[in-house]
Amino acid sequence: MRETLELDPDAGPRSDLPDADLRQMWLAALTSLLAIRDSAEQLAASAALSAAQHGADYPAIGAAAGMTRQGARRKWPGLAGLSDERQRKLTWWNRRGDQFARCVRAVLTTSEESPRLAALRERLDDIEQASPAQRIDAFDLALVDAHAVAVGTPSPAEPAAAHASGLLAALTADAYAAMNSHQSLLTGENLTCGTDGCPSAPIVDLWRPDSGHQPVPACREHAVEALRQPAARIVAAHQPDVALPVFAEAHGEA
């Protein structure tokens, strides 16, 4: 038996629009609702980020974003420590920013042009043109490109260019170590120097032509020794304020 459902004539007005037009109206309304939702989420994220940058913990971050502490923690894990990270960046930049910019210019001047160098040149321009409030954000991007140039391109044959590239690698390693909230940048425990028979704890990771592009942990003595060889570079530091002194000692600048 087939049954048909008839609408009550008193149920309300019915649209005389074709079904296709009704579907278009519903789709337009749904699109508008989704846009409103996205805007609300962006506003909440912006408020949460601003609160975190001013040192707020999760109850305050959640309040700023219009949600509970637990909701904010689930949505933005790690955000509560953002102000500490930003302060570490500011501290490093105030100490080393001028040296970093000079070193980048030296690399750009002495190295052959490449897409990575072009990107780094743009980042340096962004830093110089940014307002003080935006400079740290611009520096974040420049640091990524500087690291890619320092450890991802062949070492130049010309001595001045090779020195500038090695110094940039040491600077980026020092920057990441200073900005990291952990004592060590590496995973794993009980690490020792990668030199055979050396039981000393490593303080940096090196890239060497004979290492197969794999970072090699090194204590201070063996890091200094290795950096005196062509093309060896520091790719990571296990703690702040070690990469630059090691590089300087290796090149007789200490």
Stockholm file with secondary structure:
# STOCKHOLM 1.0

chainA/1-254         MRETLELDPDAGPRSDLPDADLRQMWLAALTSLLAIRDSAEQLAASAALSAAQHGADYPAIGAAAGMTRQGARRKWPGLAGLSDERQRKLTWWNRRGDQFARCVRAVLTTSEESPRLAALRERLDDIEQASPAQRIDAFDLALVDAHAVAVGTPSPAEPAAAHASGLLAALTADAYAAMNSHQSLLTGENLTCGTDGCPSAPIVDLWRPDSGHQPVPACREHAVEALRQPAARIVAAHQPDVALPVFAEAHGEA
#=GR chainA/1-254 SS CCCCCCCCTTSCCCCCSCHHHHHHHHHHHHHHHHHHHHHHHHHHHHHHHHHHHTTCCHHHHHHHHTSCHHHHHHHSTTGGGHHHHHHHHHHHHHHHHHHHHHHHHHHHHHSCCCHHHHHHHHHHHHHHHSCHHHHHHHHHHHHHHHHHHHHHSCCCSSHHHHHHHHHHHHHHHHHHHHHCSSSCSSSSSSCCCSSTTCCSCCCEEEECGGGTTCCEEECHHHHHHHHTSTTCEEEEESSTTSHHHHHHHHTTCC
#=GC SS_cons         CCCCCCCCTTSCCCCCSCHHHHHHHHHHHHHHHHHHHHHHHHHHHHHHHHHHHTTCCHHHHHHHHTSCHHHHHHHSTTGGGHHHHHHHHHHHHHHHHHHHHHHHHHHHHHSCCCHHHHHHHHHHHHHHHSCHHHHHHHHHHHHHHHHHHHHHSCCCSSHHHHHHHHHHHHHHHHHHHHHCSSSCSSSSSSCCCSSTTCCSCCCEEEECGGGTTCCEEECHHHHHHHHTSTTCEEEEESSTTSHHHHHHHHTTCC
//
